[in-house]
Amino acid sequence: MIYIALPAYNEADNVETLLADIGANLQELMPVSDFQVVVVNDGSSDNTKEAAEKAKDSLSALYPRLRIDVVSHSRNLGLAEALKTGLKYCADKAEPRDIILTMDCDNSHTPGLIPRLARRIREGYDVVIASRYVPGAQIYGLSSSRLFLSYAASLVMRLLFPIRGVRDYTCGFRAYRAEVIKDLFARNPGIISERGFTVMLDVLIKLHQFSPHLTFGEVPLLLRYDLKKGASKMNVRSTTLRTLRLIWRRRLGYWDMEEVADGQGKSQ
């Protein structure tokens, strides 16, 4: 079984198209697999929930191996909490050898890459990242300044937190062996605690530090910002500052041990 967690905040213009693309691609590329998608509506102020429910009803008849559930937060809690809800939902249902994926809900991540990510997990990797920094990766619709900042951040992270097999520390398009995520929550329910877009970096660092035996791999990412409808929700300045603070804390060995020890996650 393959599980897909989709954090969504004000993605009414994108979620139906993405879910339809997931169904079409997986039906064609992995026709004998069963799939569970959970859309985590993070307190959206638009019609994200309604759009996801509409897609759920229309796609269930077309793709009998695809199940779509919609889970909603009563208010906007931020990406970290939406990601935690989605991963926990999948981990609770999954068997250890299943696969759990995460991807953005804005159509910038192409569902056709899902089989390739899943195949690398089946080949023996524990975590596989759709990477912007390996040969074959392509990026469309991103400004030159964002590209430069992204590459610079990747170099810094590789120097300060070297993880064998990893160049892209922040991309949210990933596949995990389900056992890895189940173990992460068994260690502590509040272990996913970092706020905002830095959560993807923090999860990767924690996985590597707390489970050094894990194997990490990457596949080339096709990033399609040109297909995204609506403005980016990432505040570049704020995210950059949060990332620098996170790097500083982790390099000093600051692990928010009160969260790791007793499960009391920080609020957004």
C-alpha positions in Angstrom: 0.0 0.0 0.0 1.2 3.5 -0.8 0.0 6.4 1.4 0.2 10.1 0.3 -0.1 13.0 2.7 -1.1 16.3 1.2 -1.0 19.4 3.5 -3.3 22.0 2.0 -4.0 25.6 2.9 -6.1 27.7 0.5 -5.5 25.3 -2.4 -9.0 25.3 -3.9 -7.6 26.2 -7.3 -5.1 23.3 -7.3 -6.3 20.4 -5.2 -8.8 18.9 -7.7 -6.3 19.0 -10.6 -3.6 17.4 -8.4 -5.9 14.6 -7.2 -7.1 13.9 -10.7 -3.4 13.8 -11.9 -2.5 11.4 -9.0 -5.3 9.1 -10.0 -4.5 9.1 -13.7 -0.8 8.6 -13.2 -1.0 5.9 -10.6 -3.7 4.0 -12.6 -1.4 4.0 -15.6 2.0 3.5 -14.0 1.2 1.3 -11.0 -2.1 -0.4 -11.9 -1.9 -3.2 -9.3 -1.1 -1.0 -6.2 -3.6 0.4 -3.8 -3.3 4.0 -2.8 -4.6 6.1 0.2 -4.4 9.9 -0.1 -5.2 12.1 2.8 -5.7 15.8 2.2 -5.1 17.8 5.3 -7.1 20.9 5.0 -5.3 23.3 7.4 -8.1 25.7 8.3 -8.4 27.1 4.7 -10.4 30.2 4.2 -11.4 29.3 0.7 -13.1 26.2 -0.7 -10.2 23.8 -0.4 -12.3 21.3 1.7 -15.2 21.4 -0.7 -12.9 21.0 -3.7 -11.2 18.0 -2.2 -14.5 16.4 -1.2 -15.8 16.9 -4.8 -12.6 15.2 -6.2 -13.0 12.4 -3.8 -16.6 11.7 -5.0 -15.8 11.9 -8.7 -12.5 9.9 -8.6 -13.6 7.0 -6.5 -15.6 5.6 -9.4 -12.8 6.1 -11.9 -10.0 4.7 -9.9 -11.3 1.9 -7.5 -7.7 1.4 -6.1 -7.5 5.0 -5.0 -9.0 6.1 -1.7 -9.1 9.8 -0.8 -9.8 11.1 2.8 -10.1 14.7 3.8 -9.1 15.7 7.3 -9.6 19.3 8.5 -8.1 21.5 11.1 -10.6 23.9 12.6 -8.1 26.8 12.2 -4.9 27.4 10.3 -2.0 25.8 12.3 0.8 26.0 9.8 2.6 23.5 7.6 4.3 21.7 10.4 1.1 20.7 12.1 -0.6 19.9 8.8 2.4 17.7 7.9 2.3 16.0 11.3 -1.4 15.3 11.0 -1.0 13.8 7.5 2.0 11.6 8.5 0.4 10.5 11.7 -2.8 9.6 9.9 -0.8 7.5 7.4 1.5 5.9 10.0 -1.5 4.8 12.1 -2.9 2.9 9.1 0.2 1.6 7.4 2.0 -1.6 7.8 5.8 -1.3 8.3 6.7 -2.3 4.8 4.2 0.2 3.2 5.3 3.5 1.7 4.3 7.0 2.9 4.8 9.9 0.6 4.5 13.7 1.1 4.1 16.3 -1.6 2.9 19.8 -2.0 -0.7 20.5 -2.9 0.0 23.4 -5.4 0.7 21.3 -8.5 4.4 22.1 -8.5 5.2 18.4 -7.7 4.4 16.1 -10.6 2.6 12.8 -9.6 4.3 10.9 -12.4 7.4 10.8 -10.2 5.6 8.8 -7.4 6.4 5.4 -9.0 10.1 6.2 -9.2 10.2 7.3 -5.6 8.3 4.2 -4.5 10.6 2.0 -6.5 13.7 3.3 -4.7 12.1 2.4 -1.4 11.3 -1.1 -2.7 15.0 -1.3 -3.8 16.1 -0.8 -0.2 16.2 2.9 0.7 14.5 4.2 3.8 14.0 7.8 2.7 14.0 9.0 -0.9 13.8 12.7 -1.9 12.8 14.3 -5.2 15.9 16.5 -5.5 16.5 19.7 -7.3 20.3 19.2 -7.1 21.0 15.9 -8.9 21.6 15.4 -12.7 18.4 15.4 -14.6 16.4 17.7 -12.3 14.5 20.5 -14.0 13.0 23.7 -12.5 10.4 25.9 -14.2 8.8 29.1 -13.1 11.1 30.0 -10.3 12.9 33.4 -10.2 16.7 33.6 -10.5 17.0 35.0 -7.0 15.0 32.1 -5.5 17.1 29.7 -7.5 20.4 31.2 -6.2 19.1 31.3 -2.6 18.0 27.6 -2.9 21.4 26.4 -4.2 23.3 28.4 -1.6 21.1 26.9 1.2 21.8 23.5 -0.2 25.5 24.0 -0.1 25.4 25.3 3.5 23.3 22.4 4.7 25.6 19.8 3.0 28.6 21.4 4.8 27.0 21.6 8.2 24.8 18.5 8.2 26.3 16.0 5.8 23.9 13.1 5.1 25.1 10.5 2.7 22.9 10.4 -0.4 21.2 13.8 0.3 21.6 17.1 -1.5 18.1 18.5 -1.2 17.3 19.0 2.5 14.1 21.0 2.1 12.0 19.6 -0.7 8.7 18.3 0.6 8.3 15.7 -2.2 9.6 12.6 -0.4 8.9 8.9 0.1 9.5 7.1 3.4 9.4 3.4 4.4 6.4 3.4 6.6 8.3 1.8 9.4 10.6 4.9 9.6 7.6 7.2 10.2 6.0 4.8 12.6 9.2 4.7 14.6 9.5 8.5 14.6 6.1 8.9 16.2 6.8 6.0 18.6 9.9 7.8 19.8 7.7 10.8 20.6 4.3 12.1 19.3 5.6 15.7 19.5 8.9 15.1 17.6 7.7 17.0 14.5 7.8 20.5 16.1 9.5 23.0 13.9 7.3 25.8 12.6 6.6 26.7 9.0 8.6 25.6 5.9 11.7 24.7 7.9 9.9 21.5 9.1 11.1 19.5 6.2 14.7 20.3 7.1 14.2 19.5 10.7 12.5 16.1 10.0 15.5 15.1 7.9 18.0 16.1 10.5 16.2 14.3 13.3 15.8 11.2 11.2 19.5 11.1 10.5 20.7 12.0 14.0 18.3 9.7 15.9 18.5 6.8 13.4 21.9 6.9 11.8 21.4 3.5 10.2 18.9 4.8 7.8 19.7 4.9 4.0 18.9 8.0 2.1 18.6 8.4 -1.7 17.4 10.9 -4.3 15.7 11.0 -7.7 15.7 14.0 -10.1 12.8 16.4 -9.5 10.7 18.1 -12.1 9.6 21.2 -10.3 6.7 23.0 -12.1 6.1 26.4 -10.4 4.7 27.5 -13.7 1.7 25.2 -13.2 0.9 26.6 -9.7 -2.2 28.8 -9.4 -2.1 31.5 -6.8 0.7 33.3 -5.0 3.4 31.4 -3.0 2.6 31.1 0.7 6.3 31.1 1.6 7.7 34.3 3.0 11.3 34.1 1.8 12.8 36.4 4.4 11.0 34.8 7.3 11.8 31.2 6.1 15.5 32.2 5.6 15.7 33.5 9.1 14.0 30.5 10.6 16.3 28.2 8.7 19.4 30.0 10.0 18.1 29.8 13.5 17.3 26.1 13.1 20.8 25.4 11.8 22.4 27.3 14.6 20.3 25.5 17.3 21.0 22.0 15.8 24.7 22.7 15.3 24.9 23.6 19.0 23.2 20.4 19.9 19.9 22.0 20.8 17.3 19.3 20.2 14.3 20.6 22.1 14.7 17.7 24.3 11.6 18.5 26.3 9.6 17.6 23.2 11.7 14.5 22.4 11.4 13.4 26.0 7.8 13.9 27.0 5.9 14.6 23.8 5.0 18.2 24.5 5.2 19.8 21.0 5.3 23.5 20.5 2.3 25.3 19.4 2.3 27.2 16.1 
